[in-house]
């Protein structure tokens, strides 16, 4: 067992206002993704290389550099709304059905990755439809950078001593504040490594290999869902839900559906002309 490195969740506090590491991780994740998307667009515009399957008509074109700011405004709003509503629907529906006003109390915690992902997709579709941008090209640009934000978010979970793992006697187990006296798997760090580091390396490595638009997005969906499904075996189930389908948690059910959707999308985009 190793000691949990207790870090103050607050970076700085001024009166009632506090800057927290978790919020800072969100900010750094969005900023990193935004800068890397701009870099990809600049590289494409500088080289003049047309992406595989690139549209030729003005009604269905690739993303322009000056549109990145607007795209990220859409995505941030969609992700935050989706993450909060997804948590309320997937993880604590009965409570929020009785206390609907609490859905807006984001300071009480509770965000769902799967809900945020759905919200981001919806926001991206709205943006692309309004500005007549090819959705799959834009999705591939953003999705290659998404693991950075996911990984940073998991570090924020670790600093907050939340989403900790199940009791374990592995040498690297930790006693988490609020997790009782038993040492546990540091599951946020597992997710940081798989969903953040490994997923980013894989996507960033294959993104320039002539993949048809949408294939990179399908790979993200498959790999994230697989990694999350695996880590859930080491993560403590949500106390208000426990196991929802035999030995499976809600996170595993949603991730399993995600993998299925990713495989179907992969097959569909591979055949797309």
C-alpha positions as CSV (number, residue, x, y, z in Angstrom):
1,X,0.0,0.0,0.0
2,X,1.2,3.5,-0.7
3,X,0.0,6.8,0.9
4,X,-2.7,8.8,-0.9
5,X,-1.0,12.1,-1.9
6,X,-3.5,14.4,-0.4
7,X,-3.7,17.6,-2.5
8,X,-5.9,20.5,-1.6
9,X,-8.7,20.5,-4.2
10,X,-8.7,24.3,-4.1
11,X,-5.8,26.1,-5.9
12,X,-6.7,29.4,-4.4
13,X,-9.6,30.9,-2.5
14,X,-10.7,34.5,-2.3
15,X,-13.6,34.9,0.1
16,X,-16.5,32.7,-1.0
17,X,-14.9,32.1,-4.4
18,X,-12.4,29.3,-5.0
19,X,-10.5,28.1,-8.0
20,X,-10.4,24.3,-7.9
21,X,-8.1,21.8,-9.6
22,X,-11.1,20.0,-11.1
23,X,-12.3,23.1,-12.9
24,X,-8.8,24.0,-14.0
25,X,-8.5,20.5,-15.6
26,X,-11.6,21.2,-17.6
27,X,-10.2,24.5,-18.7
28,X,-6.8,23.0,-19.7
29,X,-8.5,20.2,-21.5
30,X,-10.6,22.5,-23.6
31,X,-7.7,24.8,-24.3
32,X,-5.4,22.0,-25.4
33,X,-8.0,20.5,-27.6
34,X,-8.8,23.9,-29.2
35,X,-5.1,24.7,-29.9
36,X,-4.5,21.2,-31.4
37,X,-7.5,21.5,-33.7
38,X,-6.3,24.9,-34.9
39,X,-2.9,23.3,-35.5
40,X,-4.5,20.5,-37.6
41,X,-6.5,23.1,-39.7
42,X,-3.4,25.2,-40.3
43,X,-1.4,22.2,-41.4
44,X,-4.1,21.2,-43.8
45,X,-4.4,24.7,-45.2
46,X,-0.6,25.1,-45.5
47,X,0.0,21.8,-47.3
48,X,-3.2,22.0,-49.4
49,X,-3.7,18.3,-49.0
50,X,-7.3,17.2,-49.4
51,X,-8.5,14.8,-46.7
52,X,-9.8,11.4,-47.8
53,X,-13.4,11.8,-48.9
54,X,-13.2,15.6,-48.6
55,X,-16.3,17.4,-49.9
56,X,-16.0,19.6,-52.9
57,X,-19.2,21.6,-52.7
58,X,-19.8,24.8,-50.5
59,X,-22.7,23.0,-48.8
60,X,-20.5,20.3,-47.4
61,X,-16.9,21.5,-46.7
62,X,-14.1,21.1,-44.1
63,X,-13.8,23.3,-41.1
64,X,-12.1,26.7,-41.5
65,X,-9.7,28.2,-39.0
66,X,-11.9,31.2,-38.2
67,X,-14.8,28.9,-37.3
68,X,-12.9,27.0,-34.5
69,X,-13.9,29.5,-31.9
70,X,-17.6,29.2,-32.7
71,X,-17.3,25.4,-32.8
72,X,-15.8,25.2,-29.4
73,X,-18.5,27.5,-28.0
74,X,-21.1,25.0,-29.2
75,X,-19.1,22.0,-27.9
76,X,-18.4,23.4,-24.4
77,X,-22.1,24.2,-23.9
78,X,-23.2,20.8,-25.3
79,X,-20.7,18.9,-23.2
80,X,-21.5,20.6,-19.9
81,X,-25.3,20.4,-20.4
82,X,-25.1,16.8,-21.6
83,X,-22.8,15.8,-18.8
84,X,-25.1,17.2,-16.1
85,X,-28.3,15.9,-17.7
86,X,-26.7,12.5,-18.4
87,X,-25.7,12.2,-14.7
88,X,-29.3,13.0,-13.7
89,X,-30.8,10.6,-16.1
90,X,-28.4,7.7,-16.0
91,X,-27.2,7.7,-12.4
92,X,-29.8,9.3,-10.2
93,X,-33.0,9.6,-12.1
94,X,-35.4,8.9,-9.2
95,X,-33.8,11.6,-7.1
96,X,-33.8,14.3,-9.7
97,X,-37.3,13.4,-10.8
98,X,-38.4,14.3,-7.2
99,X,-36.0,17.3,-7.0
100,X,-35.8,18.7,-10.6
101,X,-34.4,22.1,-9.5
102,X,-31.3,20.2,-8.2
103,X,-30.3,19.4,-11.8
104,X,-29.0,23.0,-12.0
105,X,-27.0,22.7,-8.7
106,X,-23.8,21.7,-10.5
107,X,-21.7,22.7,-7.5
108,X,-23.1,19.6,-5.7
109,X,-21.2,17.5,-8.2
110,X,-22.4,14.8,-10.7
111,X,-21.2,14.8,-14.3
112,X,-21.5,11.9,-16.8
113,X,-19.0,11.3,-19.5
114,X,-21.5,9.5,-21.7
115,X,-24.0,12.3,-21.3
116,X,-21.3,14.8,-22.1
117,X,-20.3,12.9,-25.2
118,X,-23.9,12.8,-26.4
119,X,-24.3,16.5,-25.7
120,X,-21.1,17.2,-27.7
121,X,-22.3,15.2,-30.6
122,X,-25.6,17.1,-30.6
123,X,-23.9,20.4,-30.4
124,X,-21.5,19.4,-33.2
125,X,-24.3,18.4,-35.4
126,X,-26.1,21.7,-34.9
127,X,-22.9,23.7,-35.6
128,X,-22.2,21.7,-38.8
129,X,-25.7,22.0,-40.1
130,X,-25.8,25.7,-39.5
131,X,-22.4,26.5,-41.0
132,X,-22.6,23.8,-43.7
133,X,-19.5,22.0,-42.5
134,X,-18.9,18.3,-43.1
135,X,-19.7,16.7,-39.7
136,X,-17.3,13.7,-40.0
137,X,-14.3,15.9,-40.9
138,X,-14.9,18.2,-37.9
139,X,-15.6,15.2,-35.6
140,X,-12.2,13.6,-36.5
141,X,-10.3,16.9,-35.9
142,X,-11.8,17.2,-32.4
143,X,-11.9,13.6,-31.4
144,X,-8.1,13.1,-31.9
145,X,-7.6,15.7,-29.1
146,X,-10.4,14.6,-26.8
147,X,-8.3,12.1,-24.7
148,X,-6.3,15.1,-23.4
149,X,-9.3,16.5,-21.6
150,X,-10.5,13.1,-20.5
151,X,-7.1,12.3,-19.0
152,X,-6.9,15.7,-17.2
153,X,-10.4,15.2,-15.9
154,X,-9.4,11.9,-14.4
155,X,-6.5,13.6,-12.6
156,X,-9.1,16.1,-11.3
157,X,-11.1,13.1,-10.0
158,X,-8.0,11.7,-8.3
159,X,-7.2,15.1,-6.6
160,X,-10.8,15.3,-5.4
161,X,-10.5,11.7,-4.0
162,X,-13.6,10.6,-5.9
163,X,-14.5,7.7,-8.2
164,X,-12.1,5.6,-6.3
165,X,-11.7,1.9,-6.8
166,X,-12.8,-1.2,-5.0
167,X,-10.9,-2.6,-2.0
168,X,-7.7,-4.3,-3.0
169,X,-4.4,-5.6,-1.6
170,X,-2.3,-4.7,-4.6
171,X,1.0,-2.9,-3.7
172,X,-0.2,0.4,-5.1
173,X,-3.6,0.4,-3.4
174,X,-4.4,3.6,-1.4
175,X,-6.7,4.6,1.4
176,X,-8.9,7.4,-0.1
177,X,-10.4,10.1,2.1
178,X,-14.1,9.3,2.4
179,X,-13.5,5.8,1.1
180,X,-13.3,4.1,4.5
181,X,-10.3,2.4,6.1
182,X,-9.6,-0.2,3.4
183,X,-7.0,0.4,0.7
184,X,-8.5,0.7,-2.8
185,X,-7.5,0.6,-6.4
186,X,-6.6,4.2,-7.6
187,X,-9.0,3.7,-10.5
188,X,-8.9,7.4,-11.6
189,X,-5.2,6.9,-12.4
190,X,-6.0,3.8,-14.4
191,X,-8.5,5.8,-16.4
192,X,-6.0,8.7,-16.8
193,X,-3.5,6.2,-18.3
194,X,-5.9,4.3,-20.6
195,X,-8.5,6.9,-21.6
196,X,-6.0,9.7,-21.6
197,X,-2.5,8.7,-22.4
198,X,-2.9,5.5,-24.4
199,X,-6.0,6.7,-26.3
200,X,-4.3,10.0,-27.3
201,X,-1.2,8.2,-28.5
202,X,-3.2,5.7,-30.6
203,X,-5.5,8.4,-32.2
204,X,-2.8,10.9,-32.8
205,X,-0.6,8.2,-34.4
206,X,-3.2,6.9,-36.9
207,X,-5.1,10.2,-37.7
208,X,-2.9,11.1,-40.7
209,X,-2.9,7.7,-42.4
210,X,-5.6,8.4,-45.0
211,X,-8.5,7.2,-42.9
212,X,-12.0,7.8,-44.4
213,X,-13.8,10.6,-42.5
214,X,-15.6,9.2,-39.4
215,X,-13.3,6.2,-39.0
216,X,-11.1,8.0,-36.4
217,X,-14.3,9.0,-34.5
218,X,-15.5,5.3,-34.5
219,X,-12.1,4.2,-33.3
220,X,-12.3,6.6,-30.4
221,X,-15.8,5.3,-29.5
222,X,-14.7,1.7,-29.6
223,X,-11.4,2.2,-27.6
224,X,-12.9,4.5,-25.0
225,X,-15.8,2.2,-24.4
226,X,-13.5,-0.8,-24.1
227,X,-11.1,0.9,-21.7
228,X,-13.9,2.3,-19.6
229,X,-15.6,-1.1,-19.5
230,X,-12.4,-2.7,-18.3
231,X,-11.6,-0.1,-15.6
232,X,-15.1,-0.4,-14.2
233,X,-14.2,-3.8,-12.8
234,X,-11.7,-2.0,-10.5
235,X,-13.9,1.0,-9.8
236,X,-16.4,1.2,-6.9
237,X,-19.9,1.1,-8.2
238,X,-22.0,4.3,-7.7
239,X,-23.4,4.0,-4.2
240,X,-26.9,5.0,-5.3
241,X,-27.0,2.4,-8.0
242,X,-24.7,-0.5,-7.2
243,X,-24.7,-3.1,-9.9
244,X,-27.5,-2.6,-12.5
245,X,-27.3,-5.7,-14.7
246,X,-25.9,-8.8,-12.9
247,X,-22.3,-7.9,-12.1
248,X,-22.2,-4.9,-14.5
249,X,-22.3,-1.3,-13.4
250,X,-24.1,1.5,-15.2
251,X,-20.8,2.7,-16.6
252,X,-20.2,-0.8,-18.1
253,X,-23.7,-0.9,-19.6
254,X,-23.3,2.5,-21.2
255,X,-19.7,1.7,-22.4
256,X,-20.8,-1.6,-23.8
257,X,-23.5,0.2,-25.9
258,X,-20.8,2.7,-26.9
259,X,-18.5,-0.1,-28.2
260,X,-21.4,-1.6,-30.2
261,X,-22.2,1.9,-31.7
262,X,-18.6,2.4,-32.5
263,X,-18.3,-0.9,-34.4
264,X,-21.4,-0.1,-36.4
265,X,-20.1,3.3,-37.2
266,X,-16.7,1.9,-38.2
267,X,-18.3,-0.5,-40.7
268,X,-20.6,2.2,-42.0
269,X,-17.9,4.8,-42.5
270,X,-15.5,2.3,-44.0
271,X,-18.0,1.6,-46.8
272,X,-19.0,5.3,-47.3
273,X,-18.0,6.8,-50.6
